[in-house]
Amino acid sequence: MIGAHDRYAPQSGDPSFDVRSYDLEVDYRVRTNRLQGRATVNAVAAERIGSVRLDLIGLRVTRLRVDGEQQTRFQQGPRSLRIALPRTFEAGEEFSIDIAYAGAPSPRRSRWGAIGWEELEDGALVAAQPTGAPTWFPCNDRPDDRARYRIAVTTDDGYAVAATGVPSEPARVAGRIRREFCSDVPMATYLAAVHIGRYREEVVGTTRLVYPARLKSAVRRAFADVPRILACFEEAFGAYPQDTCTVVVTSDALEIPLEAQGLVVFGSNHLEADSARLIPHELAHQWFGNSVGIGRWRDIWLNEGFACFAEWVWSEASGGPSIAELADRHHAALAAAPQDLLLSDPGPDTMFDDRVYKRGALTLEALRRGVGDAVFGEIVRTWVAGHRHGIVTTEDFRACVERVGGTVAEALIDVWLDRPEVPPLVTRAAPRR
């Protein structure tokens, strides 16, 4: 149930309140990896409460006030703050928490590896999915608790900042660089990101490219198709749903590209042709995951399956292998892999397994083959438009499929979602109810 503790990340988040907005002031010194921050968390009680909990890891709180109350009591542990409210708040009452904090940010260790704020060779980045946001700001770290953001970052002269939100022009303050980013689009904590480096910036069409100057030619070549990819996805899925489209390329090599709200980041190792399929995948997350967002980590296939299917959509549209060809290829590989994954509830240890990505995409392809292109397109566009900047579950997707395509259509996906064995791909259109 959304609004409760997520059993994939039971130590994260507090379901007793929801955040309306975060106002973040971050001052970061690259050479010493020193972060000083101030966060204003504007929240509303979801039930009757006398205390709340915020996630914060590796940074020490120096001052905390609720609604300006100077005598606010709080306790800080290794993963969170427990804050005593100045009085009991009833459900629906609003309150504000003001927090000053500082320290040397670093990734947190998790079952998914090291995640969160990460130092680069000459800069820093945030890779927060799924529970890394508390390594750089105090937050209610739940995927279903979406809020608006203002992020202001001050850093050393000679460095540039890219973050989630619509950017202001950089300003020089006491010999340092300060820049603000505002997002009126509701955003999950794991999708808030900051990137700091010796970057140059240029705007190409509606896309902002941020990259090291030495990589200019390679970046322009690698991302030349971004306008066409976005146009292809707008035709297939509906209008681009974010306020911005920013592509960041780091000097460092990265293990994988990462998506954030209105922003994607790639390593310098992702600029060659063999990584080209990763670009449409990450851009597709602006529709699937960042706009149509999951409220429970068990439903991660709704993010990754759609993004993987979008890779196939772009491949076919750009003259590469067709959707059907790619699906058949991956179906054969998946059928040869262990048959022990339940797509509708893969478990926390395997929720980022490549089988979730490919089986999710194959679920959509099975649906497309079963109902035909026209009905499938109607299902997808209805799904995207009906849940724009909203929270969804697998049950919501089943309901959308049945509403648009009928009970036969829903039955097509049930076998992919609810059984561990890999079903065959259907080959003929099912009748529409």
C-alpha positions in Angstrom: 0.0 0.0 0.0 1.3 3.5 -0.9 1.7 5.7 2.1 3.2 2.9 4.2 6.8 1.8 4.7 8.1 0.2 1.6 9.2 -3.4 2.4 12.0 -3.2 -0.2 13.5 -0.2 1.8 11.8 -0.5 5.3 14.3 1.8 7.0 13.6 4.7 4.7 10.9 7.3 4.9 8.2 8.2 7.3 4.6 7.7 6.1 3.1 9.8 8.8 3.7 13.1 6.8 4.2 14.2 3.2 6.5 16.9 1.9 5.1 19.7 -0.2 8.4 21.3 -1.1 12.1 21.3 -0.3 14.2 24.5 -0.3 17.9 23.6 -0.4 21.0 25.8 0.0 24.1 23.7 -0.6 27.7 25.1 -0.4 30.3 22.6 -1.6 34.1 22.8 -1.7 35.5 20.4 -4.2 39.1 20.2 -3.0 38.1 19.3 0.6 34.8 17.5 -0.1 33.1 19.7 2.4 29.4 20.4 2.2 27.4 22.9 4.3 23.7 22.9 3.7 20.4 24.4 4.9 17.2 22.6 4.1 13.7 23.9 4.6 11.2 21.1 4.5 7.6 22.2 4.1 5.3 19.4 5.0 1.8 18.3 5.9 0.7 15.8 8.5 -0.9 12.6 7.0 -2.2 11.5 10.4 -2.2 12.8 14.0 1.5 13.1 14.9 3.7 14.5 17.7 7.0 13.6 16.1 8.5 12.9 12.6 11.5 11.2 11.2 13.8 12.5 8.4 16.5 10.5 6.6 20.0 11.9 6.8 23.2 9.9 6.4 26.8 10.9 7.0 26.1 14.6 7.7 25.7 16.3 11.1 22.9 18.6 12.0 24.0 21.9 13.6 20.6 23.6 14.1 17.0 22.5 13.7 13.7 24.4 14.2 10.1 23.5 13.5 8.0 26.5 12.6 10.7 28.8 14.0 10.6 27.2 17.5 14.1 27.6 18.8 13.8 24.9 21.5 13.0 22.1 19.1 14.2 18.7 20.4 15.7 16.2 18.1 17.9 13.1 18.1 20.2 12.1 15.4 21.2 8.5 14.6 23.4 7.1 11.9 20.5 7.0 9.3 17.9 9.5 10.5 16.7 12.4 12.6 13.8 12.0 15.1 12.2 15.4 15.6 9.8 16.2 18.4 7.1 18.6 17.1 6.3 21.7 19.2 2.7 20.3 19.5 0.5 17.6 18.2 -0.5 18.1 14.6 -3.7 16.8 13.2 -4.0 15.2 9.7 -3.9 18.0 7.1 -2.0 20.5 9.2 1.1 22.1 7.7 4.4 22.7 9.3 8.0 23.6 8.3 11.3 22.1 9.4 14.5 24.3 9.0 17.7 22.3 9.2 21.4 23.4 9.1 23.8 20.6 8.5 27.4 19.9 7.4 30.0 17.3 6.8 32.0 15.3 4.2 29.4 13.7 1.9 29.9 10.1 0.7 27.9 7.3 -0.8 26.0 5.1 1.6 26.6 1.3 1.5 23.5 -0.6 0.5 22.4 -4.0 -0.8 22.5 -2.2 -4.3 26.0 -1.0 -3.9 27.3 2.4 -3.0 24.8 5.1 -3.8 24.3 8.8 -3.2 26.7 11.8 -3.3 30.0 10.7 -4.9 33.3 12.4 -5.4 34.7 12.4 -9.0 38.3 13.0 -9.9 37.5 16.7 -10.2 34.0 17.4 -9.0 31.0 15.4 -7.7 27.7 13.9 -8.7 24.6 12.4 -7.1 23.4 8.9 -8.0 20.6 8.4 -5.6 18.4 5.6 -6.9 16.9 4.1 -4.8 17.8 5.3 -1.3 20.9 7.7 -1.8 19.2 11.1 -1.4 19.8 11.3 2.4 23.6 11.4 1.7 23.3 15.1 0.7 20.0 16.5 2.2 17.6 15.6 4.9 14.4 14.2 3.4 11.4 11.9 3.7 13.0 9.3 1.4 9.9 7.6 0.0 9.3 7.1 -3.8 5.6 8.0 -3.3 6.4 11.3 -1.5 6.8 13.7 -4.4 7.5 17.4 -3.8 8.6 20.6 -5.5 12.2 21.8 -5.2 14.4 24.8 -5.2 18.1 23.8 -5.2 20.8 26.5 -4.9 24.4 25.3 -5.1 27.5 27.4 -4.4 30.8 26.0 -5.4 34.4 26.9 -6.2 35.4 29.3 -9.0 36.2 27.4 -12.2 33.4 24.8 -11.7 30.0 24.6 -13.2 26.8 23.2 -11.6 24.0 21.2 -13.2 21.0 20.1 -11.1 17.4 19.1 -11.4 15.1 22.0 -12.2 15.0 25.0 -14.4 18.4 26.8 -14.0 19.0 30.5 -13.4 22.1 32.2 -14.8 25.3 31.5 -12.7 26.2 34.3 -10.3 29.5 35.1 -8.8 29.3 35.5 -5.0 32.4 36.4 -3.0 34.7 34.8 -5.6 32.6 31.6 -5.9 29.9 30.4 -8.2 26.2 30.2 -7.2 23.3 28.8 -9.2 19.7 28.1 -8.5 17.4 25.4 -10.0 13.7 25.4 -9.5 11.3 22.5 -10.2 7.5 23.0 -10.0 7.1 19.4 -11.2 6.5 17.0 -8.3 9.7 14.9 -7.9 10.7 11.9 -5.8 13.8 12.3 -3.6 15.8 9.8 -5.6 15.3 11.9 -8.7 16.9 15.0 -7.3 20.5 15.4 -8.5 23.5 17.7 -8.5 26.5 17.6 -10.8 29.6 19.7 -10.3 32.6 19.7 -12.6 34.8 21.8 -14.9 32.1 21.8 -17.5 31.0 24.0 -20.4 27.4 24.3 -21.3 25.5 24.8 -24.6 21.9 24.7 -25.6 21.1 22.7 -28.7 17.4 23.1 -29.6 15.5 22.3 -26.4 18.4 20.3 -24.9 21.1 21.6 -22.6 24.4 19.8 -23.0 26.9 20.0 -20.0 30.3 18.5 -20.6 34.1 18.8 -20.3 35.5 21.1 -23.0 37.9 18.4 -24.2 34.9 16.1 -25.1 33.1 18.7 -27.2 33.3 16.8 -30.5 32.5 13.4 -29.0 29.5 14.8 -27.1 28.0 16.5 -30.1 28.4 13.4 -32.1 27.1 11.0 -29.5 24.0 13.1 -28.7 23.2 14.4 -32.2 20.1 12.3 -32.4 18.5 13.5 -29.1 16.0 15.9 -30.8 14.9 13.0 -33.1 14.6 10.6 -30.2 12.5 13.0 -28.2 10.3 13.6 -31.3 9.9 9.9 -31.8 8.9 9.4 -28.1 6.5 12.3 -28.2 4.7 10.6 -31.1 4.6 7.3 -29.4 4.0 8.3 -25.7 2.8 11.9 -25.7 4.3 15.3 -25.1 7.6 15.6 -23.3 6.6 15.8 -19.6 9.4 17.7 -18.0 10.4 21.4 -17.6 14.0 20.8 -18.9 16.1 18.3 -20.8 19.7 18.4 -19.6 22.4 15.9 -20.7 25.5 15.8 -18.4 28.7 14.0 -19.4 31.4 13.5 -16.8 35.1 13.4 -17.3 35.1 10.2 -15.3 34.0 6.8 -16.6 30.7 5.7 -15.0 29.5 2.1 -14.6 26.0 3.0 -15.9 24.2 6.1 -17.1 21.7 7.6 -14.6 18.4 9.5 -14.9 17.1 12.3 -12.8 14.1 14.6 -13.2 14.6 16.4 -16.5 18.3 15.3 -16.6 20.4 12.4 -17.6 24.1 11.8 -16.9 26.6 9.7 -18.9 30.2 8.9 -18.3 33.0 9.7 -20.7 33.0 6.0 -21.5 29.4 6.2 -22.9 30.2 8.3 -26.0 31.0 5.5 -28.4 28.6 3.8 -30.8 28.3 0.6 -28.7 26.6 2.7 -25.9 24.1 4.4 -28.2 21.1 2.3 -27.1 21.6 3.8 -23.6 20.6 7.2 -24.7 17.0 6.5 -25.6 16.7 4.3 -22.5 17.6 7.2 -20.2 15.6 9.7 -22.1 12.5 7.5 -21.9 12.6 7.6 -18.2 11.4 11.2 -18.4 8.1 9.7 -19.3 8.4 6.4 -17.4 9.6 6.7 -13.8 10.0 10.5 -13.7 6.6 11.5 -14.8 4.6 8.3 -14.4 6.2 7.4 -11.1 6.1 4.3 -9.0 5.0 4.5 -5.4 6.6 1.1 -4.4 9.9 -0.3 -5.4 8.3 -3.7 -6.2 6.8 -2.0 -9.3 10.2 -1.0 -10.8 9.4 -2.9 -14.0 7.0 -0.1 -14.9 10.1 2.2 -15.1 12.6 -0.1 -16.6 10.4 -2.3 -18.8 9.0 0.8 -20.5 12.4 2.4 -20.9 13.8 -0.8 -22.4 10.8 -1.1 -24.8 11.4 2.5 -25.8 15.0 1.5 -26.9 13.3 -0.9 -29.3 10.8 1.8 -30.5 13.7 4.1 -31.4 15.7 1.3 -33.0 12.9 0.5 -35.4 12.1 4.2 -36.0 15.8 5.0 -36.8 16.2 2.1 -39.3 17.8 -0.4 -36.9 16.4 -3.8 -35.9 12.6 -3.8 -35.5 10.8 -4.1 -32.2 9.8 -7.6 -33.1 13.3 -8.7 -34.0 14.8 -7.3 -30.7 11.9 -8.9 -28.7 12.5 -12.3 -30.3 16.3 -12.0 -29.6 15.8 -11.1 -25.9 13.0 -13.6 -25.5 15.3 -16.4 -26.5 18.0 -15.2 -24.0 15.4 -14.8 -21.2 14.0 -18.3 -21.8 17.5 -19.7 -21.4 18.0 -17.8 -18.1 16.8 -19.0 -14.6 13.0 -19.0 -14.4 12.8 -17.8 -10.8 11.8 -14.1 -11.1 8.3 -12.8 -10.5 8.0 -9.5 -12.4 5.2 -8.1 -10.3 7.3 -8.6 -7.1 11.0 -9.4 -7.9 12.3 -8.8 -4.4 14.8 -6.1 -3.3 17.9 -8.0 -4.2 16.9 -8.5 -7.8 14.8 -5.5 -8.6 17.6 -4.1 -10.8 18.3 -7.5 -12.4 18.5 -7.2 -16.2 15.8 -9.8 -16.4 13.4 -7.3 -14.9 14.2 -4.8 -17.6 13.9 -7.3 -20.5 10.9 -9.2 -19.1 9.2 -5.9 -18.6 9.8 -4.9 -22.2 8.7 -8.3 -23.4 5.4 -7.9 -21.4 4.7 -4.8 -23.4 5.6 -6.5 -26.7 3.3 -9.5 -25.8 0.6 -6.9 -25.3 1.3 -5.2 -28.6 1.3 -8.4 -30.5 -1.9 -9.5 -28.8 -4.0 -6.3 -29.3 -2.3 -4.8 -32.4 -0.5 -1.5 -32.8 -3.5 0.8 -32.7 -4.9 -0.5 -29.4 -1.5 -0.8 -27.9 -0.7 2.8 -28.8 -4.0 3.9 -27.2 -3.1 2.0 -24.0 0.3 3.6 -23.7 -0.8 7.1 -24.4 -3.8 6.7 -22.0 -1.4 5.4 -19.4 1.0 8.3 -19.8 -1.6 11.1 -20.0 -3.8 9.7 -17.2 -0.9 9.5 -14.7 1.2 12.5 -15.7 3.4 13.4 -12.7 1.4 10.9 -10.6 2.0 7.7 -8.6 1.2 4.3 -10.0 1.3 0.6 -9.2 1.2 -2.5 -11.3 -2.5 -2.9 -10.4 -3.1 0.6 -12.0 -1.5 -0.6 -15.2 -3.6 -3.8 -15.3 -6.7 -1.6 -14.9 -5.6 0.7 -17.7 -5.0 -2.2 -20.0 -8.4 -3.7 -19.3 -10.2 -0.4 -19.6 -8.7 0.3 -23.1 -8.1 -3.1 -24.4 -10.5 -5.3 -22.6 -10.2 -8.4 -20.4 -8.4 -10.4 -23.1 -5.7 -7.7 -23.2 -5.3 -7.9 -19.4 -5.0 -11.6 -19.5 -2.1 -11.2 -22.0 0.1 -9.4 -19.4 -1.0 -11.4 -16.3 1.0 -14.5 -17.4 4.1 -12.3 -17.7 3.6 -10.5 -14.4 2.5 -13.3 -12.1 4.4 -16.4 -13.1 8.1 -17.0 -12.9 8.4 -19.1 -16.1 8.8 -17.1 -19.3 5.7 -17.4 -21.5 5.8 -17.6 -25.3 5.2 -14.4 -27.3 1.8 -14.3 -28.9 1.7 -14.0 -32.7 -1.8 -12.9 -33.6 -4.1 -10.1 -32.5 -6.7 -10.8 -29.9 -10.3 -9.5 -30.4 -11.1 -6.3 -28.7 -14.0 -6.4 -26.3 
